[in-house]
Amino acid sequence: MIRLIHTADIHLDAPFAYLPFDKQTLKRQALRQALSDVVDLTLSNQASALIVAGDLFNSPNPPADTIAFVVGEFNRLAGQAQVLIVPGNHDYYQPGGVWDAAPWPDHAVVFKDDKWAGAELASGGVAVAGIACHRAGTERNVLKHLSGKSLALAIMHGAHRLDFYEGAQSYPFSESEAAGLIAGYIALGHYHNFSRVGKTSAYYCGTPEGLCFDEAGGRCALLVELGAGAANVKQLETGRYLYSQHRLDCTALSSSSELESAAAAMGGPDGLLKIDLIGTPPFGLDADAEALAVRLATNFFYIDVKDRLDLPPGEFPAGDRTVKAQFWARMQAKLADAGNEEAKQVINLAVRLGLAALEGRSQK
């Protein structure tokens, strides 16, 4: 039996532009730690090889200190495990670039050709095929060229859903083409969440450290055991910071303290949260999304709160000429003319703030 560790899509030096500057730095440090953790898993599981199925770096021209860090991590595997790397659509191969110029150790195999190339695992001498990306996107279907061939392992940075990234594909393929490959295991990168392609031997490991809110929940690397039968695949937990998205119904809430407690229970100090406030709360509820995010900022690594609230039905009888009733009527007319959902949300907030001011209530 041969053990492998499969990772991909680490995206070292990703910018995290949506985060405050200090949090950007911490998240980039977490990406480096994710690679270190994957190397640790390779050693602790006595794996024969570490597979990196593309997008180790976030660009084809990573800075020198990042290259030095990666080479140092791979050097820890000397005499213990090979490293098998395919460049992805972000860190694609270019002549004279990082995949040529970096001092990769002898136990690291970088597949540089955009046609399938072969190699052997030093442990067991089993056949491996890998293919590199040479640009950010390509419509070429390359997996079909391996159809009917027998391999222990194939490595590719590719997409099996053809609508991904609005058509900017990375070696697109179908499930039937993956099923037609007689391979013990197909190690894939490109999709950032763990998944298996149907009932085939093709797996996406996902990111070992989340990059955005589409990557909710725990992250992993894969432990792959190759033997006589089907590959045995196990998720190994990785990553520090957890992304999550929530919808908080405020309809039954009666105070800002209830709202704050409900939001605070949605994550922990290493959480990155997006919370949509929804429902039809009473007018007296202080549901200021920005103020709530400020109050909870120290509870989480990052929080973003959006006001998606609806207005409760009006309580003003026909003919009511009070200032509040006239304000309500005018804002309802604006709401009816609102051209999009964002405009409606702004008007809903304006109504709640305006009525609070007219009633002498505080809405911070």
N, C-alpha and C positions, 0 to 999 in steps of 0.2 A: 504493500500500500504506500502511496506517495501523498504527502501532505503539502498543500499550497496555501498561501495567504493571498487573497485577491482584494486589491483596493484600486481606486480611480478617483478622478475629479476632486483632488485636494485643492487645486487652484491657489497655490501659494502666491502671496502678494495680491490677492483679490482686494479691490479698493474699499468695499463696504461704505460707499458714499452716502448712504442713507443714515449712517450712524454719526453721533458726535465724534470729534477728532480723537479724543482719548479712548473711546470705545472701538474705533477703527483699529487702533494699535493693538488693543487687547485681542480683538478677533483675529488679526493677522498672526499674533503670537499663538493663538489657539490652533491655527492651521498647521504651524510648525510642530506644535505638540502632538497633533493628530498623526503626522508622519512618524514622529518618534514613537508614539504608541503602537502604530502598525508594525514598525521594526521590532519593538518589544514582543508583540504577538507572534511574529515570525520566529523569534528565538525561543519564546516560552512554549510554543507548540511544536518545536523541532521540525519546522517546515523545510522542505527541500528548496523552495523558491518563493520569493515575493513577486507577485504580478502587479504591475502598475499599468492599468488599461487606459492610459491617456489623461491629459490635462493635469499632470502633476503640477505644472506651473500655470499661472493665469495668462501668460503671454509667451510668444516664441523668443522673447528677449529678456529673460529675467535678470535682475541685478546680480552682481558678483557675489555679494554676501549670501544671497539665497542659494545660489549654485553651490557655494562652499558648504553651507549647512546641509544640503541634500547629499552631497558627496560624502560628508562626514557621517551622516546617518547610514548610508549604504555601506560604508567601510566597516561599520559594526557587524555586518553580516559576513565578512571575509572568513572563509573556512567553515562557514555554517550554512549558508544558503545563497543561491543565485538570486539575481534581480532581473526580471524580464519586463522590459518597458516598450510600450508603443506610444509615440507622440500622438496627441489628440488634436482636436480642431482649434483649441486655444494655444497650445504650445507646439504647433505643427513643425515638422522637420523643414529646415531650409539649409542649403549648403553653407558651411562655415558657421552655422548657428550653434546654439547651446548643445545640441546633440552630437555635434562634431568636436566642438572646442573644449568642452568641460573634461576634466581628468577623471572620467568614469573608471571605477575599479575593474579589474580583470573579470570578476564574477558577475558583472552587470552586462546584460545583452540588450542593446538598443536596436530595435527593428527600424531601419531608416528608409526602406523602399516603400513606395505606394503600390507595390504588387506583393502578393504573399511571399514571404521568405521563411525558410526553415531553420530550426535550431534543435538542440537536444538538451534535455535536462541532464546535468552532470550526475545526479543521483537517479539511477534507473535507466538512463539512456533513452527515455521516451521521446517521441517526436512532438515538436511544438511548431506551430505556424503563427506568424504575426505580421501585421501590416500597419504602416505609419500613415497618418494624415500629412498631406503636403500643403494644405491651405485650410482656411477657416470653414469652408463648406464645399461639398461635392455631391453631385447626384449619382455618382457611380455606384452601382451595386456590385460589390466584390465578393460577398459571401457565397453567391451562387457558383463562383469558380471553384469552390471547395466541395461542391455537392458530390456525394458518393465516395469521397475520399475518407480514409480512415486515419484519424489523428488522436493522440491522447489529449491534446490541448490546442485551442485556437484563441488568439488574443486580438481584439479589435475595439476601436472606438467608433461605435456605429449606432444608428437609430432605426428602430423597428416600427415606429409610427410615422407615417409619411407627412403628417401635418405639423411635425415638430419644428419650432423656430421658424414658422412661416415659410417653409420650403428650403431654408438653408441647411441642407442635410449633411450628415456625416456618415457616409457609406450606408445608405438606407437598405433595409432588407425586410423580408416577410417572415412570419412564423414558419411557414411551410419550408422556406429555404433554410432556416435554422434546423428544422426537423430533418432535413435531407442530408445534413452533415453527420457523418459517422465519427463523432468525437466524444471523448470522455467528458469534456467540459469546454464550454465556450465562455471565456472571460470577457465581459463587455464593460465599456465605460460610455458616458455621454448623458445618460439619465441619472438624476441626482437622488433618486429614492430606490431602495432595494426592490427588485422585482425579478421574476422569472418569466421568460418568454414562453407563454403557454405551458406545455408539458415537456418542452425540449430541455436539452442540457445547457442552454444559454441563460446566463444570469447577469444582472446588473447589481453591483455591490452598493451603489449609492455613495454619497459623500461621507467621509469619516468625521467631518465636522461641518455642520450646516452652514449654508451660505446665504439663504434668504427664507422668506416666509412660506415658500412652496415646499420647503424641506422640514416639515413639522415632525416632532417626535424624535425618538432616539436614533442615533447614527450607528453604523457598523462597518467592519471589514468582514470578509467571508473566509472561513476555514473550509477548504475543499480537500476531500479525501478521495483519491483516485485508486480504484482497484479493478477487480475483474468485472464487476457489474456497473450499475449507474453510480455517478458521483454522489458522495454524501456531502451536503452543503450545510454549514452551520453559521449563523450570524454571531459575531463577536462584538460586544458593545464597545463603542468608541465615542469620542467627542465630549465636550464640556457644556457648551451653551445650547439650550433647547429653544427652538422656535415653536410658537403656537398662535392660533387665531381663534377668537371667541366672539360670540354674540350674546350680549348681556341684556336680557329683557327687563326693562325698568317699569313695566306697567304696574306691578304690585308693590313697588318700593315707595316708601313714604318719607324718607329722609336721606340727606347726603351721606350720613354715616352708614346707612344700610347699603347704599350704592358703593361707597368706598370699601366696605367689608367684602361685598360680593366680588368686586374686581380684584381685591388683594388676594383672594383665595384661588385665583386662576393660575398662579405660577409661583416660582421661587426666585432666589437671588441670581441664579444663572439663566433665567428665562428672558427671552425676547418675545414680547406679546403685542399682538394687535387686537384691540377690543372695539367692536362696534356696539354702541348703545342703541337698542331697538325698543319698539313698543310704544305705548301711549301713556306716558307718566302723567300724574296730576300736575297742574300748573305750579304748585308750590314746591315741587322737587327741584333742588339745585343740581342740575345735570350738565354743568359746564364741562365739556369734554377736555378742553385744554387745562383747566384748573385741576381736574381729576388726575390727568397725566402728571402734572407737576407734583401733586400731593403724594403720588405713588412712585415717583421716580426712584427713590432709594430702595423700594421693595424689589425691584427687578433690575436686570442688566440693561434693559431697554423696554420702553412702553410707548405705544402709539394708540390714542383713543380717538375714535371718530363718532360724531353725532349723527345717527341715522334715525332719530326719534320722529314719531308722528305726533300731531296735535290731537288732544281729546276733542270730542264734539263740543261745539259752542254752547254756552249756557245763557245767552242773551236773548230775551224775548223780542218779538217783532215790535218795532217802534221805540225801542230803548235808545235814547239819545245821549247817554252818558259818554264820557270820553273813552272809557274802556270799550264800550260797545262799538263806537265808531272806529276806534283803532282796530278792533277785531274784524269788523266788516271790510275795512280797507285792505288789511293784510290777507284776508281770505280771497279778495279779488286778485291781489298780486300772486297768491298761491295758485289760483286757477290759471293764470297767464304764464306761470313759470315754464320755461322751455325745457328744462332737464332736471334730473334728480338732484344734482348739486345745488341748483338754484332753490329747489323746494326745501332742502335741508337748511340753507341759509335763512330762508323766510321763516321756517318753523322755529329756529333758534331766536330770530328777531322777535317773534310773537311772544315766546316764553319770557325773554328778557324784558320786553316792553310791558307786558302785563305785570311782571314782578315789580318793575319800577313804579308803575301806576298804583300798585297796592302797597308800596313801601316795604316790599320784601327784598332781601339781599340775594343777588344772583352773581356770584363772583366767577 
